[in-house]
Amino acid sequence: MRGRLVVGNWKMNGDTASNARLLDAIARGWQAAADRGLAVCVPFPYLAQARERLAGSAVAWGAQDVSEHPSGAHTGEVSAAMVAEFGSRYAIVGHSERRQAHGESDALVAAKAAAALAADLVPVVCVGETLAEREAGATSAVVTRQIDAVIAALGPALARCVVAYEPVWAIGTGRTATPEQAQEVHALLRRRLAAAGAGSIALLYGGSVKAANAASLFGMPDVDGGLVGGASLDADEFLAIGAA
Ligand code: PEP
């Protein structure tokens, strides 16, 4: 459902000592609010630590990926049920770093979203175009293709997802989409999702979100919050984004 949501993506960062400081500071600094959510998606080995440190706080946690398979001979993979067993609420699927560096297809991302839903996790499904695709005028076609794969695979369960628009050229580059650029793609995604009966799910923007630009991005009509990479590693910055 719509409502402000900010999700941190720690990527492959952290260790037990620094995580403890970060998790404790976030838990201390975040007040429960009915219309605002805050979550961190941590590396798999730290899910137990996230549960330990965030239990009883208003901050949710989750993973950055899940396997499309429920169990079995998939060496190195982590199932959605395993992630759920640690009290997780969210699982990011289809992050551009996985699409690009691990060759994840639209169909695989859709299967991972389905696996997350089957384990009662909320998939945060990432879509977004590369710089070359934007410059070729292909942004709409790319994000439509990506979201349509998920719509086709999930049916009514789509309404239990969160979608994040993350232009690849804005991730970790310091180059943020303008609020208008974000809104244009979010409106397109919203129309597509609405036609599939899921027009009221949360749509997050991701790509170099910081405390300084969060309010202008989140102020756009179809932007419900953010998926935050680098800035989620700094408690003050992350809390300020959550409060924007
Ligand atoms: C991300 O990892 O999803 C992301 C948006 O990263 P950053 O905020 O660092 O651009």
Boltz pocket constraint, residues with backbone or C-beta under 6 A from the ligand:
constraints:
  - pocket:
      binder: B
      contacts: [[A, 9], [A, 11], [A, 95], [A, 166], [A, 170], [A, 171], [A, 172], [A, 173], [A, 174], [A, 206], [A, 207], [A, 208], [A, 209], [A, 227], [A, 228], [A, 229], [A, 230], [A, 231]]
      max_distance: 6.0
